[in-house]
Amino acid sequence: MSLAVLNPGGRDPEQHFPDFAGAPDDATHPPVNYHAFAASAGGAFYRRDDAIPADTKHVLLLLRQDLKASRQALLELRRAGKTVIVALKEAGACQVAELLDRPARLRLFQEICQRANAALATVPDLAPLFLGAGARRVEFLPTPYPVDDARWDFSQPIEERRGIFIGTREFSVPSRNHLAALLAIRQVASAMYEPVTVFNGDGWRGRRMLARLELPDGLLRVIEHRLPYPRYLRLMAQHRLVWQLDASAVPGQVAGDALLCRVPCVGGNGTTERLVFPDICGHGRTPEHLADLAARLLDHPHDVETVVARAVELARETLSFAVVARQLQAVLARLSA
C-alpha cells in the first residue's frame, strides 16, 4: 500500500516514514495524529500536491481552515488519477463547528465531499456530517498509535511513578474543561499527597489561575515551555495516572500519549479514550465518579496494572499501526474496485 497524506499549505514539512513509526526523535514530527496514518502505511506526509510521486495513487487529503486550497488540491489530485479520501484536520466538535460557521465554507465543504472518493472520520460522530454533506461513502478509522512497536513503549516501573499528570493545557477552550479538571482533582491530590504536573500555555494569566488552586506546598509542578514529543512522553510516564475532563469529542491524543506511557488515562470523551480506556473514560460518567476512579487507582497499584494491561490489549485490537494499516488497505481496495 502506498499512501500520501496531504495537508495543503500546512506548516509541517514533507516527511517520509520508510521505517513506519521509526525511533523516537526530538527533531522530527512524531508518528501521531495524521502523520500516524502515513507512518502506519510506510508512506509520507506532504504539504504540496505536486510533490506527491506519480506512482502514489492513494491520497488522504486534510481539510483545514483554507478550504479553497483543499478544493484546488482535490481537483489537481483527481485530474492526476488519484484516489482521494478527505478528512478534517481538526476533528473536535467545536473545531468543526468553527470551520463550517459560514455559508461559503459550508458550500466548499459540500463540494469537496461530493468530489472526493470517500471521507475518513477519526471520530464516529463525524460520519453523519460527511454523509449529509454528500460524501459517496464514509469510513471510520481511529487514529493509529505505534503500540505494537517496542521503540515506542515509554513505560516505567510502577513503583517508581508518582503524581497526577493533567492531560489538557488550555484555560481558554471551554470544552477542554481544563480549570474544572484542576479543581476536581485538587481534593484527591491533597488528601493523598500526590503531586500534580500541569503545562501552562497561558503565560502570566495561567500562572495566576494555577496559584488560585492553593495546593499544599510542593504538590504543584508547572511546566512553562513545550517539550519535544519523546521528552514529553518520558515526563508523562513518571506519573501514576493522567487526568482530564475534556469534552471536545476529539480523536483523543491525551489517551494515546498515556497509552504509549502505559499510564491510565482517567476522563475525556475522545475516540481513543472510549476505545482503550472504556472503564475510566469520561463518556457517560460524572466528574465525581471519575474522581472516585482516580482515587481508587492511586490507592490500589494492582488496579493500575490491570487497567494498563487491558488498554494495551484493546489498542492492539483496535488502533495499533498493524490493525489500522490493514483496515486502511481494505478501504483503499474497495475504492479501487
N, C-alpha and C positions, 0 to 999 in steps of 0.2 A: 504494500500500500504506500502510495506517495501522496503526502498531504502538505499543502501550504496553508498557513494561517495568515490572513492579510488584515492589517489594521491601517487603512489608507490615511496617509498623512500623520500617523501617530509618532510619538517621540521615541519609542523603543527601537533600537537599531535592528538591522537584519541579523538573525541568529539561526544557526543550523544545529540540529540535535542528532548527529550520526550515532552517538552512544546513548540515545534515549535520554534518561534523566541526567546522565553524566555524574561526575563527582561534585559535591558541594564546592562552590567557588564564590568568593566575595566580589569578584569583578564582573560577573555576567548575570543576566537575568535568570532567576531560578525557574525550574520547570513547574510553575504554579499558574493558576488562572488559565488563560487561553494559550499561554506558552506551553502549558501541560499537554494540551491536545496535540500540538506539534511534536513535543518530545515523546509522547506515548506512541506516536506513529513513526518515530525516527525521521520526522520531516523538518520543516523550517518555518520561521516567523519572519514576515516581510512587512514593510511599510509602503512599498510601491508595487503596483500590479505588474509593471513592465520588468521587474526583477525576477519574477517567477519563471522558472525554466519552462520551455515549450512542452517538455515531456512530463511535466507535473500536471495532471489532468483534474485533480480534485482540490478545491479551494474552500476554506472556511472563512467567510468574509464577515468582519466585525462591523457592527453598526454603532456609530458614536454620534456626538452632537452634530457634526458636519455630515448630515445625511446626503447632501449634494455630492460630496466626494465619494461616499459609499455607492450612490446610484451610478456615478460615472465609472467607478471601478467595476461594478457589476456588469455594465454594458460592455466594457472592454474585455472582461473575462469571458462573457458569453460569446462575443464575436470570435474569441480565440478558441472556442470549442470546449471550454472547461465546464465541469460540473460544479455549481456554486451552491453552498449551503450558507445561509445567513444566520447570525446570532447577535444578540445585544451585548455589547462590551460591558456595559454596566447594567446588571440584571436585577438589582434590587427594586422593590415595588415603588419606592419614592423616586428612584432614579429613572425608571421607565416613565412614570407619570410626568416628570420634568421634561424628559426628552420629547414626549408627544403632547405637550401642552399648547401647541399652536396648530391651527388648521393646515398651514403649509407643511409643517413637519409631518403631520399625520398623513397628508396626501403622499408625500415622498415615501414614508414608511410603507404605505399600502402598495405603492407602485413597486418598491423593492421586493416586498414579499411575493407579489404576483409574478415577477420576472425571474426570481430565483428558483432553483430546482427543489429546494426544501429549506426548512428552518430548523435550527437546533435550539432547544430550550434547556438551559442548565438548571432551571428552576421549574418544577412541574406546573406551577401556576401560570407560566408564560404560554403554555400550549394553546389555550383558548384565544389569547391575544393574537398570536401568529395566524391561527386559523381564521379568526374574524377579519384579519387584515388581508386575507386572500392567499395565504401560503398554500401551495399544492399539497404539501404534507409536512408534518411536524414530528421531529424525533426528540425524545427526552434522553439526554445523557448527562450524568453528573460530572462535575469537574474531576479529572483523574488526579490521583496522588501516588507518588512512587513508593507506596508502602511495601511493594514486593522487591525493592532494591535495597540491599543491606547498607549501601553507602548513605542512604537517607534515613537510617534509624538513629535518631538522636537521643535515645533513651539513656537514662542514668539510673543507678541503683535506687530503689525506693527509700532505703534507709538514709540516703544522702540528700534527699529532697526536703525543702522546707518552704512554706509560704503559699500564697494565693496570687496568681497572675491574672490581671484584668485584661481580657481579650480585646475590648474596644478602646478607642482613644479619643473620640471627638465629643466634646460637650455640645457642639453647635448643631449636630444632626439629631433631631428629635427621636427618630425611630431607632437610633442606636441605644437609647436609654442608658447612656454612659453614667450620668450622675445617679440615676436610680440604682444602677448596679453597684456603684461605690457605696451608696448609703445602705443598700440592702445587705452588703457583706460586712459592713463595719462592725455590727454587733457580734457576728460569728468570729471575725478576726480578733476582736478584743477579748472575747470570752475564752478563746482557745490559744490566745497569744501567738497567732500566726501572722507573719509579716505580709504586707500587700505590696506588690510591684505594679506600677502603673506608668504608662508612657504619657507624657504631657506634650500634645501638639498644639496647644493654645496659648503658649507664651505666658506673659505675666497674669493674664486672666485665668488661665488654667492653674497656675501656682496658687492664686488666691482662693480659687474654688477648692483645691485639694487641701489647703490649710484649714478650711472650714470643717473638714471631716473630723478634726481633733482626735485622731487616733493616738493611742499611747505612744510615748517616745520610743523610737526605734522600730515601729511597726509599719511605717510608710516609706517605701523606696520609690523615688520619682526618677524616671529616665527622661532626660530633656532633649535627646537627639535620636535620630533614626540610626538603626544598625543595619549592616549588610545581613541579608537573609540568614545565612548559616550562623552568624553570631546571635541573631535574634532567636533562632531555634535553640541554640545552646543555653541562652538565658532562660527561655521558657521551660526547658527540660529540667531546670534546677528546682522547679516548684511542684507542689503536691497536687494542685489542680488549677485549671483555667476556669475563670468565672466571667459570665456576661449575661446581659438581659436583652440582647439585640433582637428587635422585632422587625427587621427590614426585609425579611424573606429573600435573603441573598443566597448565592451559591454556597457560601459557608467556609471561607478561608480560615477563620478563627479555629473552627473544629478541625480543619485539615492540618493546620500547623500543630495543634495539640496531638493529633494522630501521629505525626512524624516524631513527636517527642515522647509518645506513649504516656501522655498525661491525660486524665479525664477532663472533658470539657463539659461543664455544667451550665445549662441555659443556652439561649439562642434558638431561633427557629429556621435557620438556613437549611439548605438541602443536605449538606454533609452532616450537620448536627442530627438531622432526622434519620439519616441512613446509618450512621456509625455509632452515635450515642443516643439511641432511641429511648432509653430508660432514664436519662438525666438531661435531655434537651428541654428547651422551653416551650415546645409545641404542645399546647393543651395543659400547661402547668402554670400555677401562680408563682410570683416571686417568693412568697412564703414557703411554698412547697420546695422550690429549688434551693432556698437557703437551708432547709432541713436536710436535703440531699447532700449539699456541700458539707454541712457539719458532720454528717454520718461518714462521708468519705475521709474527712480529716481525722475522725476518731477511730476509724477501722481500716488500717492499711491493707488488710487482706481483701476488702471490698474493692479497693483501687486496682489490685492485681486482676480481679475478676472482670471489672469493667473494661480495663485496657485489653485484656485477652479477647474479650468478646468484640471490642471495637476493631481490633486488628483482623479478626476473622471476618467480620461483616465487611470491612474495607476490601479485603482480598476478594470477596464475592461480588462487590458492587461497584467499586471505583478505583481499583488498582490499575496501573498502567496496562497490564496484560488484558484485563477484562474490558476496559473501555476501548482499547485498541481493537479487540475482536468485534465489539459492538459497532464501532465506527466503520470497520471494514465491511460488516454486514449491511449497514446503511448505505454505504457507497456502492456496494454491489447491487442493491435493489434499485438505486437511482440510475445505474448504468445499464440495467437490464432492458 
